[in-house]
Amino acid sequence: MSTRPWARQARTWPSLLLGLLLGLALAAGVYYAHSSGWLAPIYHRIGLHSLAHGGEQQQAGPVGGAHAGHGGMSMPGANTSQEPASEPSKIPGYSIVTISPERQQHIGVRTGQVEHGKLLMAIRAVGIIEPDQTRLARIQPRISGWVTKVHVNFVGQQVKKGDPLLEIYSPELVSTQEEYLIALEAGQQSLVNAARRRLELWGVPADEIKELEKSKKARETLLLRAPIGGRVLERTALVGTRVEPAMELYRIADLSVVWLQAKIYEYELPHVEIGQPVRISLVSQPDKELDGKVAFIEPVFQETTRTVKVRVVLDNPKNELRPGMYADLKIDHDMGHGLLIPESALLRTGERTLAFRVLSDNRFEPVEVRIGGRFGDRFEVLAGLSEGDTVVTSAGFLIDAESRLKSTSGAMGGHQHGAAASKPEKPKEEKAAPKAGHDHEHHHH
């Protein structure tokens, strides 16, 4: 019987020790949160403003003065040497903030000017040199047969109009020529016309038909000639190859004039028009600049890239511009003069575009700005700022956070102070029997 109390006491010690350790951990956590300032919003809400400012007591003014506090605690919104009072701004949720020169240097504040300038829209794009589609020929046979001889046998070869390209043997061609000669000797004009028509449709030139009438001997092969002068871009014809109608054997392009095809984005389209001057520089010749004009703008957008093709026609007398080469384009659109602000000064919140205007005494005021087009690294200002205004161009996000925080702290402090001032202690007799009308009016307000 004497050992049971001792056993219960032995079982209680671990519980007490665990409770003591949990209490110490909780106390350490509260102290760390207090020293880190995480409990400041709670202190503000319950009115412990001295604890919200790290436990430092503010010096109260004379009794009844502007800075007098309750119980020696600083009132919310009071101006102190450690934290200047926030000033409300015209934008909800923001305040005018004061930042010392030392802190400005520490966070890297830089400023710029809002000034008038030339609204020169510069559109830049990358284009590819292509053959002029109106100066491009595709050589295709109109009859079945076999390639017996190739006169032009490598890509890049320069040819003239009428130069022989290749010869095709076709049994149908031979039999039609023989039919033509027989009908011609028999004087059957209808058969002569039919055979002659087939030869013309197959591409037999008129001079060869006349030669056929004189020699009275059918040719075994059909000679294909170059329809235009230019360079051979593609060649698939080989000796012994079986060919069919519509099979492309050569592609020849006159490269004395070429196209430069570039893509521009949808928002750039209003600044491009036909006939507009274009400055062009080649990747292979960056020091050389060419001049051209916009010749065509495609009417259909490419859905995936939201771009439209712009064509520039260029003369190429020396064959320096080769198909497949890249070139940089620059199209300038002069839109007069206007008010400009550096792009780095703008903060886009989703609802509005803000800038921080520099005021006297190291103050920064948030201003809502309405902007227009982009011109280089600046945007046109349509409303919100005036010429000569100084705005923050660096560390704007930090000032934005400070402005929001000041506004939130000021609103919280003002609410607490207003609540304390608007609810003075009433006499007991008023509390006991308030007027019904007065109570209803106060509740509605």
Protein Blocks (a to p, Z undefined) as FASTA:
>chain_A
ZZmmmmmmmmmmmmmmmmmmmmmmmmmmmmmmmmnopmmmmmmmnopamlmnoopacddd
dehiaklcehhiacehiacfklccddddfbehiacddddfklmmmnopacdddddddddd
dddddddddddfklcccdddfbdcddfbdfblcehiacdehiafbdcddfklmmmmmmmm
mmmmnopaklmmmmmmmmmmnopafklmmmmmmnopacfbdcdddfbgcddfbdcbdghi
acdehiafbdcddfkbccddddddfklmmmgcehiacddddfklmmbccddddfbdcfbd
cfklopacdddddddfkomacghiacdddddddebjaddddfklpccehjaccdddddeh
hiacdddddddddehjaccdfbhpaehiacdfehklmmmmmmmmmmmmmmmmmmmmmmmm
mmccddfklmmmccfklmmmmmmZZ
